[in-house]
Amino acid sequence: MKPLKHLFLIVLLISLSCKKENNSTDELTNIYTTLKTTYAPDKRVELFDINFEQVDNQLILEGETTSKEAFSILLDSLKNRNVKFTNNVRILPDDVVGLQQYAVARNSVINIRSNPKHSAELGTQGLLGMSVKVLDKKGDFYRIQTPDKYISWVDRGGIQLMNKSEFDAWNNAKKVIFTETYGYTYADKSENSKIVSDITLGALLQYVSEDNDFYEVKYPDNRIAYLKKKEAVMYNSWLESVVATKENVETAAKTMTGFPYLWGGTSSKGIDCSGFTKMVYLMNGFIIPRDASQQINAGKTVDKDLKFEGLEKGDLMFFGKKATTDAKQRVTHVGIWLGNDKMEFIHSAGNVHLSSMNADEANYDEFNKNRYLGSQRYLGFEDKMIVDLKEKIKL
């Protein structure tokens, strides 16, 4: 945040705190709401959950946050009011995770859940080799933050915990990327040998060596395996060759045709609507926001009149409930416009398939046409929410 904005917030919060209110809790609520709206408006990517309790003329602060800056401003506002308080707020990550504040996905797909239990809703998934931050621990689950900033919980078996030096070593090592829909790694240089693990599109493994037919690779937990060369490529070579054109977005999308729908899924084992668009752009060298309601806030708005005019292949199309006088717009679905004479788009609903906005076509999708909300263009548009993998990612 720019210094002037930071200073403006401090002045605003001090002025709020100096107002005479009938209830000091109301004052704190105003300050807290201002900070939360500014620094953590989306709890999926930033936490600022703090409770206030008055005990014996002492204010007790409880809760957790990932925003040191927001919490620092909150403390400054309390000190300027000469409020006596006890600070029990956790700034994540903290001593609960210690030095192991990083991790890498060690399974073909890791299930990342809304709460620290196996029965919790599947929020998203991570692919083998994906790097994450570790924020918290509860029982056998770790709260992590993925490269798209998504915060949720994964069981300990899905990740390899690392300290900073181990994490840097993993990220700096040569890697191979799996480019087929689905496959296996093997214990020896033969596909008839024992299977080490399954592997899915977009997975990363550390490069060790190679011969004419196989890559020798290492898992984040140091398992050694062999991967068929015809199913993978050196990651740096792949990344250098990736060009996110309209045609390449269409090609990547159509290779996923038939993938089954899975709420929270982002892999060839199962994929939801925004997981699909996310995966298509990942295979074109970009990390984009996780959910449809986040994706609609990135890129350049196109087709404001909702007439399917001015759309280009690769644009993201959004669907849901339109705003009314009593309720805000609600985004619930997303697909990718293909820009052909059939007015087709591709999306994950039941499975990944093509639908049309043209009533004369056999695959006409009247349901989604009636709930169309607009489109966003990512290609050729710079946005802090759209991360180019060719630039160094700092976690």
VEXDREN-2710 file (C-alpha; in Angstrom, 1 decimal):
% VEXDREN-2710
k/r/px/py/pz
1/MET/0.0/0.0/0.0
2/LYS/1.2/3.5/-0.8
3/PRO/2.4/5.6/2.2
4/LEU/-0.2/8.3/1.5
5/LYS/-3.0/5.8/1.7
6/HIS/-1.6/4.3/4.8
7/LEU/-1.4/7.7/6.4
8/PHE/-5.0/8.5/5.3
9/LEU/-6.2/5.4/7.0
10/ILE/-4.4/6.1/10.2
11/VAL/-5.9/9.7/10.3
12/LEU/-9.4/8.3/9.5
13/LEU/-9.2/5.6/12.2
14/ILE/-7.9/8.1/14.8
15/SER/-10.7/10.5/14.0
16/LEU/-13.3/7.6/14.3
17/SER/-11.8/6.7/17.6
18/CYS/-12.1/10.2/19.0
19/LYS/-15.8/10.5/18.3
20/LYS/-18.0/10.4/21.4
21/GLU/-20.2/7.3/21.1
22/ASN/-22.7/5.8/23.5
23/ASN/-20.9/2.5/23.2
24/SER/-17.2/2.1/22.8
25/THR/-17.8/-1.3/21.1
26/ASP/-19.5/0.7/18.3
27/GLU/-16.4/2.7/17.8
28/LEU/-14.2/-0.4/17.6
29/THR/-16.7/-1.9/15.2
30/ASN/-16.4/1.1/12.9
31/ILE/-12.6/0.9/13.0
32/TYR/-12.5/-2.8/12.5
33/THR/-15.0/-2.7/9.6
34/THR/-13.0/0.1/7.8
35/LEU/-9.8/-2.0/8.1
36/LYS/-11.4/-5.3/7.0
37/THR/-13.0/-3.6/4.0
38/THR/-9.7/-2.1/3.0
39/TYR/-7.3/-4.9/3.7
40/ALA/-9.3/-8.1/3.7
41/PRO/-12.5/-7.7/1.8
42/ASP/-12.3/-11.3/0.6
43/LYS/-11.7/-13.9/3.3
44/ARG/-10.8/-16.4/0.7
45/VAL/-7.4/-14.7/0.1
46/GLU/-6.8/-12.6/3.3
47/LEU/-7.8/-13.1/6.9
48/PHE/-8.7/-10.3/9.4
49/ASP/-11.0/-11.9/12.0
50/ILE/-10.8/-10.2/15.3
51/ASN/-13.2/-10.1/18.3
52/PHE/-13.3/-7.5/21.1
53/GLU/-14.4/-8.3/24.7
54/GLN/-14.5/-5.9/27.6
55/VAL/-13.4/-7.6/30.9
56/ASP/-12.8/-5.6/34.1
57/ASN/-12.1/-2.3/32.2
58/GLN/-9.7/-4.1/30.0
59/LEU/-10.2/-4.8/26.3
60/ILE/-9.4/-8.3/25.2
61/LEU/-8.5/-8.8/21.6
62/GLU/-8.9/-12.3/20.2
63/GLY/-8.7/-13.7/16.7
64/GLU/-6.3/-14.1/13.7
65/THR/-5.1/-12.2/10.7
66/THR/-2.7/-12.6/7.8
67/SER/-2.4/-8.8/7.4
68/LYS/0.3/-7.4/9.7
69/GLU/-0.3/-3.9/8.3
70/ALA/-4.0/-3.8/9.1
71/PHE/-3.4/-5.1/12.6
72/SER/-0.7/-2.6/13.2
73/ILE/-3.1/0.2/12.3
74/LEU/-5.7/-1.2/14.6
75/LEU/-3.2/-1.3/17.5
76/ASP/-2.1/2.3/16.7
77/SER/-5.7/3.5/16.8
78/LEU/-6.2/1.8/20.2
79/LYS/-3.0/3.3/21.7
80/ASN/-4.0/6.8/20.5
81/ARG/-7.3/6.4/22.4
82/ASN/-5.3/5.4/25.5
83/VAL/-7.3/2.1/25.6
84/LYS/-6.0/-0.6/27.9
85/PHE/-6.0/-3.9/26.1
86/THR/-4.6/-7.4/26.1
87/ASN/-3.5/-8.6/22.7
88/ASN/-4.3/-12.3/22.0
89/VAL/-4.5/-12.0/18.2
90/ARG/-2.5/-14.4/16.2
91/ILE/-0.7/-13.0/13.1
92/LEU/-0.4/-16.0/10.8
93/PRO/1.9/-17.8/10.3
94/ASP/3.1/-18.0/13.9
95/ASP/4.9/-20.4/16.3
96/VAL/2.2/-23.1/15.7
97/VAL/3.9/-23.9/12.4
98/GLY/7.4/-22.7/13.5
99/LEU/10.0/-22.6/10.7
100/GLN/8.1/-24.9/8.4
101/GLN/6.1/-22.1/6.8
102/TYR/6.2/-23.5/3.3
103/ALA/5.2/-26.8/1.7
104/VAL/4.9/-28.5/-1.7
105/ALA/2.1/-30.8/-2.8
106/ARG/3.3/-34.4/-2.8
107/ASN/0.3/-36.3/-4.2
108/SER/-1.0/-36.2/-7.8
109/VAL/-3.9/-34.1/-6.5
110/ILE/-4.3/-32.6/-3.0
111/ASN/-7.8/-31.9/-1.7
112/ILE/-8.0/-28.4/0.0
113/ARG/-11.0/-28.1/2.2
114/SER/-13.0/-25.2/3.8
115/ASN/-12.4/-26.5/7.3
116/PRO/-9.8/-28.8/9.0
117/LYS/-11.6/-32.1/8.6
118/HIS/-12.1/-34.6/5.9
119/SER/-15.9/-34.2/5.8
120/ALA/-15.6/-30.4/5.1
121/GLU/-16.5/-29.0/1.7
122/LEU/-13.9/-29.3/-1.0
123/GLY/-12.8/-25.7/-1.6
124/THR/-10.2/-26.3/-4.3
125/GLN/-7.4/-28.7/-5.3
126/GLY/-3.6/-28.5/-5.8
127/LEU/-1.5/-30.3/-8.3
128/LEU/1.6/-32.3/-7.6
129/GLY/4.6/-30.0/-7.1
130/MET/2.6/-26.9/-6.4
131/SER/4.2/-24.6/-3.9
132/VAL/2.2/-23.2/-1.0
133/LYS/2.5/-21.1/2.1
134/VAL/1.7/-22.7/5.5
135/LEU/-0.2/-20.4/7.8
136/ASP/-1.6/-22.6/10.6
137/LYS/-2.0/-26.1/12.0
138/LYS/-5.0/-27.8/13.6
139/GLY/-4.7/-31.5/14.4
140/ASP/-3.6/-33.3/11.2
141/PHE/-4.6/-30.4/9.0
142/TYR/-2.6/-27.4/7.8
143/ARG/-4.1/-24.1/6.7
144/ILE/-2.3/-23.1/3.5
145/GLN/-2.3/-20.4/0.9
146/THR/-2.0/-21.4/-2.7
147/PRO/-0.3/-19.4/-5.5
148/ASP/-3.6/-17.9/-6.5
149/LYS/-3.8/-16.7/-2.8
150/TYR/-6.6/-19.1/-1.9
151/ILE/-6.6/-19.9/1.9
152/SER/-8.0/-23.2/3.1
153/TRP/-7.0/-26.5/4.8
154/VAL/-5.2/-29.6/3.6
155/ASP/-4.4/-32.8/5.5
156/ARG/-0.8/-33.5/6.4
157/GLY/-0.5/-36.4/4.0
158/GLY/-1.0/-34.2/1.0
159/ILE/2.0/-31.9/1.5
160/GLN/5.7/-32.0/2.2
161/LEU/6.5/-29.4/4.9
162/MET/9.7/-27.3/4.3
163/ASN/11.7/-24.5/5.9
164/LYS/12.7/-21.5/3.8
165/SER/16.0/-23.0/2.6
166/GLU/14.4/-26.3/1.6
167/PHE/11.6/-24.5/-0.2
168/ASP/14.0/-22.3/-2.1
169/ALA/16.0/-25.4/-3.1
170/TRP/12.8/-27.0/-4.5
171/ASN/11.7/-23.9/-6.4
172/ASN/15.2/-23.3/-7.9
173/ALA/15.7/-26.9/-9.0
174/LYS/15.2/-28.1/-12.6
175/LYS/11.8/-29.5/-13.1
176/VAL/9.7/-31.4/-15.6
177/ILE/6.0/-30.8/-16.3
178/PHE/3.5/-33.5/-17.1
179/THR/1.6/-32.6/-20.3
180/GLU/-0.8/-35.5/-20.8
181/THR/-4.2/-35.7/-19.3
182/TYR/-3.4/-38.6/-17.0
183/GLY/-0.6/-41.1/-16.4
184/TYR/1.8/-42.8/-14.0
185/THR/5.3/-42.6/-12.6
186/TYR/7.3/-45.9/-12.3
187/ALA/9.8/-47.4/-10.0
188/ASP/12.1/-48.4/-12.9
189/LYS/12.7/-47.4/-16.5
190/SER/9.8/-49.5/-17.7
191/GLU/6.0/-48.9/-17.8
192/ASN/5.7/-52.6/-16.7
193/SER/7.4/-51.9/-13.4
194/LYS/5.8/-51.0/-10.1
195/ILE/3.8/-47.8/-10.2
196/VAL/5.0/-45.1/-7.8
197/SER/2.0/-42.8/-8.3
198/ASP/-0.5/-41.6/-10.7
199/ILE/0.0/-38.1/-12.2
200/THR/-2.2/-35.5/-13.8
201/LEU/-2.0/-32.6/-16.3
202/GLY/0.2/-29.8/-15.1
203/ALA/2.1/-31.7/-12.4
204/LEU/5.7/-30.7/-11.6
205/LEU/8.5/-33.0/-10.5
206/GLN/12.2/-32.3/-9.9
207/TYR/14.5/-33.3/-12.7
208/VAL/17.3/-35.8/-11.9
209/SER/18.5/-37.3/-15.1
210/GLU/17.2/-38.7/-18.4
211/ASP/17.8/-41.3/-21.2
212/ASN/16.1/-41.7/-24.5
213/ASP/12.8/-42.8/-23.0
214/PHE/12.5/-41.7/-19.4
215/TYR/13.1/-38.8/-17.1
216/GLU/14.4/-39.7/-13.7
217/VAL/12.5/-37.5/-11.3
218/LYS/12.3/-36.7/-7.6
219/TYR/9.2/-36.0/-5.5
220/PRO/9.0/-33.3/-2.9
221/ASP/9.3/-36.0/-0.2
222/ASN/12.5/-37.3/-2.0
223/ARG/10.9/-40.4/-3.6
224/ILE/12.6/-41.3/-6.9
225/ALA/10.5/-42.3/-9.9
226/TYR/10.6/-42.5/-13.7
227/LEU/8.4/-40.6/-16.1
228/LYS/7.9/-41.4/-19.8
229/LYS/9.5/-38.6/-21.8
230/LYS/6.8/-38.6/-24.4
231/GLU/4.4/-37.5/-21.6
232/ALA/6.5/-34.7/-20.2
233/VAL/8.9/-31.8/-21.0
234/MET/11.4/-29.7/-19.2
235/TYR/9.4/-27.1/-17.4
236/ASN/11.6/-24.1/-18.4
237/SER/11.5/-25.1/-22.0
238/TRP/7.7/-25.5/-21.8
239/LEU/7.3/-22.1/-20.2
240/GLU/9.5/-20.4/-22.7
241/SER/7.6/-21.9/-25.6
242/VAL/4.1/-21.1/-24.2
243/VAL/2.3/-18.3/-26.0
244/ALA/-1.1/-17.4/-24.7
245/THR/-2.9/-16.9/-28.0
246/LYS/-6.6/-17.2/-28.6
247/GLU/-6.0/-20.4/-30.5
248/ASN/-3.9/-21.9/-27.8
249/VAL/-6.5/-21.2/-25.2
250/GLU/-9.1/-23.0/-27.3
251/THR/-6.7/-25.9/-27.8
252/ALA/-6.0/-26.3/-24.1
253/ALA/-9.7/-26.0/-23.3
254/LYS/-10.7/-28.7/-25.9
255/THR/-8.1/-31.2/-24.6
256/MET/-10.1/-31.2/-21.4
257/THR/-13.4/-32.1/-23.1
258/GLY/-15.1/-34.8/-21.1
259/PHE/-13.4/-34.1/-17.8
260/PRO/-16.0/-34.9/-15.1
261/TYR/-17.5/-32.1/-13.0
262/LEU/-16.4/-32.0/-9.4
263/TRP/-17.3/-29.1/-7.0
264/GLY/-13.9/-27.7/-6.0
265/GLY/-12.0/-29.7/-8.6
266/THR/-9.1/-28.3/-10.6
267/SER/-7.6/-31.4/-12.2
268/SER/-8.3/-34.1/-14.8
269/LYS/-9.8/-36.3/-12.0
270/GLY/-12.7/-33.8/-11.7
271/ILE/-13.1/-30.1/-12.3
272/ASP/-15.6/-27.4/-11.6
273/CYS/-16.4/-24.4/-13.8
274/SER/-13.9/-22.0/-12.5
275/GLY/-11.4/-24.8/-11.9
276/PHE/-11.7/-25.5/-15.6
277/THR/-11.0/-21.9/-16.7
278/LYS/-8.2/-21.7/-14.2
279/MET/-6.6/-24.9/-15.6
280/VAL/-6.9/-23.7/-19.2
281/TYR/-5.1/-20.5/-18.4
282/LEU/-2.5/-22.3/-16.2
283/MET/-1.6/-24.5/-19.3
284/ASN/-1.1/-21.2/-21.2
285/GLY/1.3/-19.8/-18.6
286/PHE/-1.0/-17.8/-16.2
287/ILE/-2.3/-18.1/-12.7
288/ILE/-5.7/-16.6/-12.4
289/PRO/-8.1/-16.2/-9.4
290/ARG/-9.7/-19.4/-8.2
291/ASP/-13.5/-18.8/-8.1
292/ALA/-15.8/-17.4/-10.7
293/SER/-16.9/-14.6/-8.4
294/GLN/-13.2/-13.6/-8.2
295/GLN/-12.4/-14.1/-11.9
296/ILE/-15.1/-11.6/-12.9
297/ASN/-13.1/-8.9/-11.2
298/ALA/-9.9/-9.5/-13.3
299/GLY/-9.2/-8.5/-16.8
300/LYS/-11.0/-6.1/-19.1
301/THR/-14.8/-5.9/-19.2
302/VAL/-16.3/-6.6/-22.7
303/ASP/-19.8/-7.0/-24.1
304/LYS/-21.3/-4.6/-21.6
305/ASP/-24.6/-4.7/-23.5
306/LEU/-24.9/-8.5/-23.1
307/LYS/-25.5/-9.0/-26.8
308/PHE/-22.5/-11.3/-27.4
309/GLU/-21.0/-8.6/-29.5
310/GLY/-17.3/-7.7/-29.5
311/LEU/-16.3/-11.0/-27.8
312/GLU/-13.1/-12.7/-28.8
313/LYS/-12.0/-16.3/-28.5
314/GLY/-10.6/-16.9/-25.0
315/ASP/-12.8/-14.4/-23.2
316/LEU/-14.3/-15.6/-19.9
317/MET/-18.2/-15.5/-19.8
318/PHE/-20.0/-15.3/-16.5
319/PHE/-23.4/-16.4/-15.4
320/GLY/-25.6/-16.2/-12.4
321/LYS/-28.2/-14.0/-10.8
322/LYS/-28.5/-10.4/-12.0
323/ALA/-28.6/-7.6/-9.4
324/THR/-32.0/-6.4/-8.2
325/THR/-33.1/-3.6/-6.0
326/ASP/-32.8/-5.9/-3.0
327/ALA/-29.8/-8.1/-3.9
328/LYS/-26.4/-7.8/-5.4
329/GLN/-25.3/-9.7/-8.5
330/ARG/-24.3/-13.2/-7.8
331/VAL/-21.8/-15.0/-10.0
332/THR/-22.2/-18.8/-10.0
333/HIS/-20.8/-20.1/-13.3
334/VAL/-18.1/-19.3/-15.9
335/GLY/-17.1/-20.6/-19.3
336/ILE/-14.8/-19.7/-22.2
337/TRP/-16.1/-18.1/-25.4
338/LEU/-14.8/-19.8/-28.6
339/GLY/-15.8/-17.1/-31.1
340/ASN/-17.0/-19.4/-33.9
341/ASP/-20.0/-19.1/-36.2
342/LYS/-22.0/-21.4/-33.9
343/MET/-21.7/-18.9/-31.0
344/GLU/-20.1/-21.7/-28.9
345/PHE/-18.5/-21.6/-25.5
346/ILE/-16.9/-24.3/-23.5
347/HIS/-17.5/-24.9/-19.8
348/SER/-17.7/-27.5/-17.0
349/ALA/-21.2/-28.4/-16.1
350/GLY/-21.8/-32.1/-15.6
351/ASN/-18.6/-32.5/-17.6
352/VAL/-16.5/-30.2/-19.8
353/HIS/-18.4/-29.7/-23.1
354/LEU/-19.4/-27.2/-25.7
355/SER/-22.6/-25.2/-25.6
356/SER/-24.1/-22.5/-27.9
357/MET/-25.8/-19.2/-27.5
358/ASN/-27.5/-19.7/-30.8
359/ALA/-31.1/-21.0/-30.5
360/ASP/-30.7/-22.7/-33.9
361/GLU/-27.9/-25.0/-32.8
362/ALA/-28.3/-28.5/-31.4
363/ASN/-26.3/-27.6/-28.3
364/TYR/-28.2/-24.4/-27.6
365/ASP/-27.9/-23.5/-23.8
366/GLU/-31.1/-21.5/-23.1
367/PHE/-30.5/-21.8/-19.3
368/ASN/-27.1/-20.1/-19.3
369/LYS/-28.2/-17.6/-22.0
370/ASN/-30.9/-16.3/-19.7
371/ARG/-28.5/-15.8/-16.8
372/TYR/-25.6/-14.3/-18.7
373/LEU/-23.9/-11.5/-16.8
374/GLY/-21.1/-10.4/-19.0
375/SER/-17.5/-11.2/-20.0
376/GLN/-13.9/-10.4/-19.1
377/ARG/-10.8/-10.4/-21.4
378/TYR/-7.6/-11.7/-19.9
379/LEU/-5.5/-12.1/-23.1
380/GLY/-3.3/-9.0/-23.7
381/PHE/-4.4/-7.3/-20.5
382/GLU/-2.1/-6.7/-17.5
383/ASP/-3.8/-7.1/-14.2
384/LYS/-2.3/-7.8/-10.7
385/MET/-4.9/-10.6/-10.4
386/ILE/-3.5/-12.4/-13.5
387/VAL/0.0/-13.7/-12.8
388/ASP/2.3/-14.4/-15.7
389/LEU/4.3/-17.6/-14.8
390/LYS/7.2/-16.3/-16.9
391/GLU/7.8/-13.7/-14.1
392/LYS/9.3/-14.9/-10.9
393/ILE/6.6/-15.9/-8.4
394/LYS/7.4/-14.9/-4.8
395/LEU/5.4/-16.7/-2.2
END
